[in-house]
Amino acid sequence: MPVEPDVVVVGAGTAGAAVAALCAQRGLSVVCLDRRPLSESGARWLNGVPFAAFDVAGIARPDGAELAGAGHGFQLVSGWQGPALKFVRETVPEVDMRLLVSRLQGMAADGGAELWGDCRLLSWESGPTGCLVETDRGQLCPEWVVDASGLAGARLLGQPVPAPRDICAAAQQVRRLLDPRAGREFFERHGVEPGTTLSFAGVAGGFSVVNVWMAEDRVGLLTGSVVADGQPSGLQLLERFAESKPWIGEPIFGGARAIPLRRPLERLCRGRAAAVGDAARQVFPAHGSGIGAGLVAAAVLAESLADGDGVEGYNLRWQRRHGGVLAAWDLFRRHSQQLQPDQMAAMMKAGLLDQESVLAAMEQRLPVPSLPGLLGKLVGALRQPAAVLKVAPVFARMAAVIGLYSRYPEGAEAQLRWAGRLAGLFGEELDASWMLHGPLTAAGSGDKSSL
Ligand SMILES: Cc1cc2nc3c(=O)[nH]c(=O)nc-3n(C[C@H](O)[C@H](O)[C@H](O)COP(=O)(O)OP(=O)(O)OC[C@H]3O[C@@H](n4cnc5c(N)ncnc54)[C@H](O)[C@@H]3O)c2cc1C
């Protein structure tokens, strides 16, 4: 007999497990499945996630072993040599994703959701009143299907794969600290305490970073780059950096994967299916951070389904409340992807890349310039007019994008026209045929074998 839950969630990583947990807490019956074992689902490394994302999603903040680091200093260096922006206290804690995923899955199970690891999705289709999902564990007939299967997942909405220049190849590893004295000297040479995160930005193209921190017996490394810009991958950057520092030893844990940097899908639902997390491109584009955005989107989705507003309600609420910030930062990401370290240095000198804008980016929000900050920018702008001339139109388009998202319309046809205007602000042709056309079946979403 087919099982008939309210919701089937495909993918049990952070976004999918959060959807399962938050839907179950609101009284919906849920089956959440993952093609990997549950103990291997989702991200398996350390990620920076603002506490605010947990608060907005209504999920308890991480603590204990899950909270791998908080309150440390942060220094952004342009290229390998600087100039640098120093932050006394980093506001974004490091969270152990292995433990967060496991906590979210536990919350889902405690709320009554069924979690199926090692489960293959064979096919699915969406009808007017419900869906039919075939898995290698049997048939499910849910009211709603949620695609939380990540960038390389099932693409249940038929959503297009982002262009290669909109994909970051990232790696994160925690390694053994072999020589604490040499490690300390490295940080001191850069003028910071050893507990600080040193972030070398623009070392392999405008969108690239090598972050390094050390603790008592460990070193943390986070790298990312855009390979389509002719750069080495995040993993290559990480390995090269570690090999060049004899005080850094073998990996203890970590991983490497692609992250979508493109702005979120212009429509997060189709038929009775919704997308969330990386599957919906809900990633903060300036540094490829998807955990916080995925948790918040999971809460909006659960709220909409429980309120009876369905996936259309989710789409409307999320786009209006949260879409603009991610899309606006995507414009900034595209601009900064083309910068050389000396141009980034010029932006720092002009005050265009200052403490407030970097903090805002780290906290995944819009900057709130103070009056002294604005005056400082004006003075800096007079000193670095070329940098200002380049970035001013980007800021203007960011403001226009925020305004456009606040007016996100109801109805698929109006949303298609809206997406056309948005594409114009990005200087693109609209390719949104997937938003309206094609059968809502696994085959309709492209290659059936990709399921
Ligand atoms: C090295 C690295 C560092 C990062 N650092 C940060 C950071 O500091 N901060 C931050 O916020 N983000 C960071 N990110 C991004 C973040 O990890 C992702 O945005 C996040 O993991 C996306 O979560 P998700 O649940 O949407 O997708 P995923 O984590 O990809 O989970 C999707 C799940 O779906 C399953 N699945 C896929 N296809 C199917 C299928 N057909 N059927 C069933 N199951 C399927 C997969 O097995 C997987 O478990 C980083 C990413 C990388 C690679």
The ligand as a Tripos MOL2 file, in Angstrom:
@<TRIPOS>MOLECULE
LIG
   53    58     1     0     0
SMALL
NO_CHARGES

@<TRIPOS>ATOM
      1 C1         33.9850   23.3130    1.4190 C.3       1 LIG1
      2 C2         32.7160   24.0530    1.6110 C.ar      1 LIG1
      3 C3         32.6530   25.0570    2.5630 C.ar      1 LIG1
      4 C4         31.4770   25.7290    2.7840 C.ar      1 LIG1
      5 N1         31.4350   26.6950    3.7330 N.ar      1 LIG1
      6 C5         30.2610   27.2550    4.0650 C.ar      1 LIG1
      7 C6         30.1650   28.1620    5.1570 C.ar      1 LIG1
      8 O1         31.1600   28.5090    5.8040 O.2       1 LIG1
      9 N2         28.9390   28.6300    5.4830 N.ar      1 LIG1
     10 C7         27.8160   28.2530    4.8070 C.ar      1 LIG1
     11 O2         26.7090   28.6860    5.1660 O.2       1 LIG1
     12 N3         27.8900   27.4210    3.7460 N.ar      1 LIG1
     13 C8         29.0710   26.9150    3.3640 C.ar      1 LIG1
     14 N4         29.1390   26.0340    2.3200 N.ar      1 LIG1
     15 C9         27.9250   25.7400    1.5380 C.3       1 LIG1
     16 C10        27.0300   24.7560    2.2740 C.3       1 LIG1
     17 O3         27.7770   23.6410    2.6860 O.3       1 LIG1
     18 C11        25.8770   24.3500    1.3630 C.3       1 LIG1
     19 O4         25.2250   25.5320    0.9380 O.3       1 LIG1
     20 C12        24.8870   23.4650    2.1160 C.3       1 LIG1
     21 O5         25.5220   22.2730    2.5050 O.3       1 LIG1
     22 C13        23.6690   23.1460    1.2540 C.3       1 LIG1
     23 O6         22.7980   22.3730    2.0100 O.3       1 LIG1
     24 P1         21.6060   21.5830    1.3100 P.3       1 LIG1
     25 O7         20.9330   20.8100    2.4020 O.co2     1 LIG1
     26 O8         20.8170   22.4960    0.4890 O.co2     1 LIG1
     27 O9         22.2990   20.5890    0.2940 O.3       1 LIG1
     28 P2         23.3340   19.4190    0.5460 P.3       1 LIG1
     29 O10        24.1840   19.6900    1.7300 O.co2     1 LIG1
     30 O11        23.9980   19.2110   -0.7690 O.co2     1 LIG1
     31 O12        22.4230   18.1580    0.8710 O.3       1 LIG1
     32 C14        21.6700   17.5590   -0.1480 C.3       1 LIG1
     33 C15        21.3690   16.1300    0.2370 C.3       1 LIG1
     34 O13        20.5350   15.5700   -0.7800 O.3       1 LIG1
     35 C16        20.9660   14.2590   -1.0790 C.3       1 LIG1
     36 N5         20.5780   13.9450   -2.4650 N.ar      1 LIG1
     37 C17        21.0850   14.4440   -3.6060 C.ar      1 LIG1
     38 N6         20.4560   13.9220   -4.6810 N.ar      1 LIG1
     39 C18        19.5070   13.0760   -4.1950 C.ar      1 LIG1
     40 C19        18.5580   12.2210   -4.8020 C.ar      1 LIG1
     41 N7         18.4170   12.1590   -6.1210 N.pl3     1 LIG1
     42 N8         17.7800   11.4770   -4.0030 N.ar      1 LIG1
     43 C20        17.9120   11.5270   -2.6600 C.ar      1 LIG1
     44 N9         18.8180   12.3090   -2.0240 N.ar      1 LIG1
     45 C21        19.6010   13.0760   -2.7790 C.ar      1 LIG1
     46 C22        22.4700   14.3010   -0.8940 C.3       1 LIG1
     47 O14        22.9670   13.0010   -0.6240 O.3       1 LIG1
     48 C23        22.6250   15.2560    0.2980 C.3       1 LIG1
     49 O15        22.6660   14.5730    1.5340 O.3       1 LIG1
     50 C24        30.3220   25.3900    2.0310 C.ar      1 LIG1
     51 C25        30.3920   24.4070    1.0650 C.ar      1 LIG1
     52 C26        31.5790   23.7470    0.8360 C.ar      1 LIG1
     53 C27        31.6400   22.6990   -0.2150 C.3       1 LIG1
@<TRIPOS>BOND
     1     1     2 1
     2     2     3 ar
     3     2    52 ar
     4     3     4 ar
     5     4     5 ar
     6     4    50 ar
     7     5     6 ar
     8     6     7 ar
     9     6    13 1
    10     7     8 2
    11     7     9 ar
    12     9    10 ar
    13    10    11 2
    14    10    12 ar
    15    12    13 ar
    16    13    14 ar
    17    14    15 1
    18    14    50 ar
    19    15    16 1
    20    16    17 1
    21    16    18 1
    22    18    19 1
    23    18    20 1
    24    20    21 1
    25    20    22 1
    26    22    23 1
    27    23    24 1
    28    24    25 2
    29    24    26 1
    30    24    27 1
    31    27    28 1
    32    28    29 2
    33    28    30 1
    34    28    31 1
    35    31    32 1
    36    32    33 1
    37    33    34 1
    38    33    48 1
    39    34    35 1
    40    35    36 1
    41    35    46 1
    42    36    37 ar
    43    36    45 ar
    44    37    38 ar
    45    38    39 ar
    46    39    40 ar
    47    39    45 ar
    48    40    41 1
    49    40    42 ar
    50    42    43 ar
    51    43    44 ar
    52    44    45 ar
    53    46    47 1
    54    46    48 1
    55    48    49 1
    56    50    51 ar
    57    51    52 ar
    58    52    53 1
@<TRIPOS>SUBSTRUCTURE
     1 LIG1         1 GROUP 0 **** ****
